Amino acid sequence: MQRRHRLSRSRDFEAVYRHGTSVSTRYLVLHSFPRSEDADAPPRLGLAVPKAVGNAVTRNRVKRLLREAWRGLLDELPSGRDYVLSARPGIAEPLAARGHEWLAAELGEILRKAELGR
């Protein structure tokens, strides 16, 4: 994922958490926040994978697969929004068993929930 599509500063994460809306599924929580200053800019994503998900190798694998699945959905996302995607404990097992297609379906489901909530 390119640098311009990522959230990296803690104040950007804080803005999404404080002022945004959230939806969740069994394994993921998606926080979203519309940016008023860059309404035409591409959507940005920040990832939060807590230690409860697993050791460093597991967390990095989950993050890598989340970024890959997100990259496939970039064309469908509205511009000018920031997203923080948080993984919940327990995501590593079904991800290892079911793979990338399952994760892409989970992301699609949570994005549909976010669209219905607006």
C-alpha positions in Angstrom: 0.0 0.0 0.0 1.4 3.4 -0.9 2.4 5.9 1.7 -0.4 8.3 0.7 -3.0 5.6 1.5 -1.8 5.1 5.1 -2.4 6.8 8.4 0.8 7.0 10.4 0.6 9.9 12.9 -1.1 9.3 16.3 -3.1 12.5 16.0 -4.7 11.1 12.8 -5.6 7.9 14.6 -7.0 10.0 17.5 -9.2 12.1 15.2 -10.7 9.0 13.7 -11.3 7.4 17.1 -12.7 10.5 18.7 -14.8 12.0 15.9 -15.6 9.1 13.6 -18.1 6.3 13.6 -17.5 2.6 14.1 -19.0 -0.7 13.0 -17.8 -4.1 13.9 -18.0 -7.8 13.1 -16.8 -10.8 15.1 -13.1 -10.3 14.1 -12.8 -6.6 12.9 -13.8 -3.1 14.0 -13.8 -0.3 11.4 -13.6 3.3 12.5 -14.2 5.9 9.8 -14.0 9.7 9.7 -14.6 12.1 6.8 -11.8 14.6 6.2 -13.1 18.1 5.5 -9.8 19.6 4.3 -9.0 16.9 1.7 -12.3 15.8 0.4 -10.9 14.7 -3.0 -7.8 12.9 -1.6 -7.7 9.1 -1.7 -8.9 7.2 1.4 -6.3 6.4 4.1 -6.1 3.4 6.3 -4.5 2.8 9.7 -4.2 -0.6 11.2 -4.4 -1.6 14.9 -3.5 -5.2 15.7 -3.2 -5.6 19.5 -0.8 -8.1 21.2 -3.8 -10.2 22.1 -4.0 -11.3 18.5 -0.7 -13.2 18.8 3.1 -12.8 18.8 4.9 -10.4 16.5 5.1 -12.8 13.6 1.3 -13.4 13.8 0.5 -9.7 14.1 2.7 -8.8 11.2 1.1 -11.5 9.0 -2.4 -10.3 9.9 -1.4 -6.7 9.1 0.2 -7.7 5.8 -3.0 -9.7 4.8 -5.3 -6.8 5.9 -3.3 -4.4 3.7 -3.4 -6.7 0.8 -7.2 -7.2 1.0 -7.7 -3.5 1.6 -5.7 -2.7 -1.6 -8.2 -4.7 -3.6 -11.1 -2.6 -2.3 -9.5 0.9 -2.8 -11.4 1.6 -6.0 -14.8 1.1 -4.3 -14.1 3.3 -1.3 -15.2 7.0 -1.2 -12.5 9.6 -1.3 -11.7 12.0 1.5 -12.2 9.5 4.4 -9.8 8.1 7.0 -10.2 4.6 8.3 -8.8 2.7 11.2 -9.2 -1.1 11.0 -8.7 -2.9 14.3 -8.3 -6.6 14.5 -9.9 -8.5 17.4 -8.3 -11.4 19.2 -9.1 -14.7 17.5 -8.7 -13.4 13.9 -5.4 -15.3 13.3 -7.0 -18.8 13.5 -9.7 -18.4 10.8 -7.4 -16.4 8.7 -4.8 -19.2 8.7 -7.5 -21.8 8.0 -9.6 -19.9 5.4 -7.1 -17.5 3.8 -7.2 -14.3 1.8 -10.7 -14.8 0.2 -12.3 -15.1 3.6 -10.6 -11.9 4.8 -11.7 -10.0 1.7 -15.3 -11.2 2.3 -15.0 -10.0 6.0 -13.7 -6.6 4.8 -16.5 -6.3 2.3 -19.1 -7.1 5.0 -17.8 -4.5 7.4 -17.6 -1.9 4.6 -21.3 -2.6 3.7 -22.2 -2.2 7.4 -20.4 1.2 7.4 -22.2 2.3 4.3 -25.6 1.4 5.8 -24.8 3.3 8.9 -24.2 6.6 7.1 
